[in-house]
């Protein structure tokens, strides 16, 4: 059975990463794709856990080798997703989460149209600004640039299959879990997982009366 690829995108500060982390912690059948990036690590980030941190030279070499399912430049930094890793996980029947921006999502869905796209929205621009400032990781100039980019980013929200508003974290997390659960219950997945049961219920000869 082929696994499902879930693409989750959001404007910076919408809370996507926290939601993804909680979703993964509660679902052992989900795996996170760790992207490659040329940006420096933020406080608390670990190489190979949050991102694969590489130099621009290494990134360009991998790009030339066709190693990326998608790649994009965001705020002057490059990001890319390992195509061999994604394909191996899906072929093994694992469901995979991919945290990327709308540019990368469009690239992936051209290659893997069965991927499920989920866009996480903030409840308001004011709340988005508050969250960015509360992180304490960026300068006022960077925050202003992120807010300006957020409006453009969110114009692509309707290109996705699902929209989740992260106003209350617990409700947004429940929405994500419902999307994953519903996908696993689809006939295209269940007819394989329940092949024996369906055979006994439908194909087996009726008991004599």
C-alpha positions as CSV (number, residue, x, y, z in Angstrom):
1,X,0.0,0.0,0.0
2,X,1.4,3.4,-1.0
3,X,1.6,6.0,1.8
4,X,0.1,9.5,1.6
5,X,2.2,12.7,1.3
6,X,0.7,15.6,3.3
7,X,2.0,19.1,2.4
8,X,1.5,21.6,5.2
9,X,2.2,25.3,4.5
10,X,1.6,28.6,6.2
11,X,2.8,32.1,6.5
12,X,5.7,32.5,9.0
13,X,4.3,32.8,12.5
14,X,1.0,31.0,11.9
15,X,2.1,28.2,14.2
16,X,2.5,25.5,11.6
17,X,5.7,24.0,13.1
18,X,4.2,23.6,16.6
19,X,1.1,21.9,15.1
20,X,3.2,19.6,13.0
21,X,5.3,18.6,16.0
22,X,2.2,17.8,18.1
23,X,0.6,15.9,15.2
24,X,3.7,13.7,14.9
25,X,4.0,13.1,18.6
26,X,0.4,11.7,18.6
27,X,0.7,9.6,15.5
28,X,3.5,7.0,15.2
29,X,2.5,6.2,11.7
30,X,3.4,9.7,10.4
31,X,7.0,10.6,9.4
32,X,8.4,14.1,8.9
33,X,10.5,15.0,5.9
34,X,13.5,16.9,7.0
35,X,14.3,19.6,4.4
36,X,17.8,20.8,3.4
37,X,18.5,24.5,3.9
38,X,21.3,27.0,3.5
39,X,20.0,29.2,6.4
40,X,21.8,29.1,9.7
41,X,20.2,27.2,12.6
42,X,18.0,29.2,15.0
43,X,18.4,28.7,18.8
44,X,17.4,25.2,19.7
45,X,17.5,23.8,16.2
46,X,19.4,20.6,15.6
47,X,21.0,19.4,12.3
48,X,19.2,16.4,10.9
49,X,16.2,17.0,13.2
50,X,14.7,20.3,12.2
51,X,16.7,20.7,9.0
52,X,19.7,19.4,7.2
53,X,21.9,22.6,7.4
54,X,24.2,22.7,4.4
55,X,26.4,25.3,2.7
56,X,25.2,27.0,-0.5
57,X,27.9,25.1,-2.4
58,X,26.6,21.7,-1.2
59,X,23.0,22.7,-1.9
60,X,23.9,23.8,-5.5
61,X,25.7,20.5,-6.0
62,X,22.7,18.5,-4.8
63,X,20.4,20.6,-7.0
64,X,22.5,19.9,-10.0
65,X,22.3,16.1,-9.3
66,X,18.5,16.2,-9.3
67,X,18.3,15.3,-5.6
68,X,15.4,17.6,-4.8
69,X,11.7,16.9,-5.3
70,X,11.3,20.6,-4.8
71,X,13.4,23.6,-4.0
72,X,12.8,27.3,-3.3
73,X,14.5,30.5,-2.2
74,X,12.8,32.2,0.8
75,X,14.1,35.4,2.4
76,X,17.5,34.8,0.7
77,X,17.9,31.2,1.8
78,X,17.5,28.0,-0.1
79,X,15.3,25.0,0.9
80,X,14.9,21.6,-0.7
81,X,13.2,18.3,-0.2
82,X,15.0,14.9,-0.8
83,X,13.2,13.1,-3.6
84,X,14.8,9.7,-3.0
85,X,13.8,9.8,0.7
86,X,10.2,10.8,0.0
87,X,9.7,8.1,-2.7
88,X,11.2,5.4,-0.5
89,X,9.0,6.3,2.5
90,X,5.8,6.3,0.4
91,X,6.7,3.1,-1.4
92,X,7.1,1.5,2.0
93,X,3.6,2.5,2.9
94,X,4.5,5.3,5.3
95,X,2.5,8.5,5.5
96,X,4.8,11.5,5.3
97,X,4.4,15.2,6.4
98,X,6.2,17.8,4.3
99,X,6.5,21.4,5.7
100,X,7.2,23.7,2.8
101,X,6.0,27.0,1.4
102,X,3.5,27.5,-1.5
103,X,6.2,27.5,-4.1
104,X,7.5,24.1,-3.1
105,X,4.0,22.8,-2.7
106,X,3.2,23.7,-6.3
107,X,6.3,21.9,-7.5
108,X,5.6,18.8,-5.5
109,X,2.0,18.5,-6.6
110,X,3.0,18.7,-10.3
111,X,5.2,15.6,-9.7
112,X,3.0,13.9,-7.1
113,X,-0.6,15.1,-7.8
114,X,-2.0,12.7,-5.1
115,X,-0.4,14.7,-2.4
116,X,-2.8,16.3,0.1
117,X,-2.3,20.0,0.6
118,X,-3.1,21.7,3.9
119,X,-2.7,25.5,4.6
120,X,-2.7,26.8,8.1
121,X,-4.0,30.4,8.5
122,X,-3.6,32.8,11.5
123,X,-6.9,34.2,13.0
124,X,-5.8,37.7,12.1
125,X,-2.8,39.8,10.9
126,X,-2.6,41.4,14.3
127,X,-2.2,38.0,16.0
128,X,0.3,37.0,13.4
129,X,2.4,40.0,14.2
130,X,2.1,39.3,18.0
131,X,3.3,35.8,17.5
132,X,6.3,36.9,15.4
133,X,7.3,39.4,18.0
134,X,6.8,37.0,20.9
135,X,9.3,34.5,19.3
136,X,12.1,37.1,20.0
137,X,14.2,35.6,17.2
138,X,14.0,38.3,14.6
139,X,14.8,42.0,14.4
140,X,12.0,44.6,13.9
141,X,13.1,44.9,10.3
142,X,12.9,41.1,9.7
143,X,9.4,41.0,11.3
144,X,8.2,43.8,9.1
145,X,9.5,41.9,6.0
146,X,7.8,38.7,7.2
147,X,4.5,40.5,7.7
148,X,4.7,42.0,4.3
149,X,5.4,38.6,2.8
150,X,2.5,37.0,4.7
151,X,-0.2,38.7,2.7
152,X,1.4,37.5,-0.5
153,X,1.9,34.0,0.9
154,X,-1.7,33.7,2.0
155,X,-3.1,34.6,-1.4
156,X,-2.1,31.0,-2.3
157,X,-4.1,29.4,0.4
158,X,-7.0,28.4,-1.9
159,X,-4.6,26.3,-4.0
160,X,-4.7,23.7,-1.2
161,X,-7.2,20.9,-0.4
162,X,-7.8,22.0,3.2
163,X,-7.7,25.2,5.3
164,X,-7.1,25.1,9.0
165,X,-7.3,28.3,11.2
166,X,-4.9,28.2,14.1
167,X,-6.8,30.4,16.6
168,X,-7.0,27.8,19.3
169,X,-4.1,25.3,19.1
170,X,-6.1,22.3,20.4
171,X,-8.9,22.8,17.8
172,X,-6.4,23.3,14.9
173,X,-4.6,20.2,16.0
174,X,-7.9,18.3,16.1
175,X,-8.6,19.5,12.5
176,X,-5.3,18.2,11.3
177,X,-5.9,14.8,12.9
178,X,-9.3,14.6,11.3
179,X,-7.9,15.2,7.9
180,X,-5.3,12.5,8.3
181,X,-7.9,10.1,9.8
182,X,-10.4,10.7,7.0
183,X,-7.7,10.0,4.3
184,X,-6.9,6.7,6.0
185,X,-10.5,5.7,5.9
186,X,-10.9,6.4,2.2
187,X,-12.0,3.4,0.0
188,X,-8.7,3.6,-2.0
189,X,-6.8,2.9,1.2
190,X,-9.3,0.6,3.0
191,X,-9.9,-1.8,0.2
192,X,-6.3,-2.9,0.5
193,X,-6.0,-2.8,4.3
194,X,-9.4,-4.6,4.7
195,X,-9.0,-7.0,1.8
196,X,-9.5,-10.1,3.9
197,X,-12.5,-8.7,5.7
198,X,-14.1,-7.6,2.5
199,X,-13.6,-11.0,1.0
200,X,-15.3,-12.7,4.0
201,X,-18.2,-10.3,4.0
202,X,-18.8,-10.0,0.3
203,X,-17.2,-12.8,-1.7
204,X,-17.6,-15.8,0.7
205,X,-20.4,-18.2,-0.2
206,X,-23.6,-17.7,1.9
207,X,-24.1,-20.1,4.8
208,X,-26.8,-22.7,4.1
209,X,-30.1,-22.0,5.9
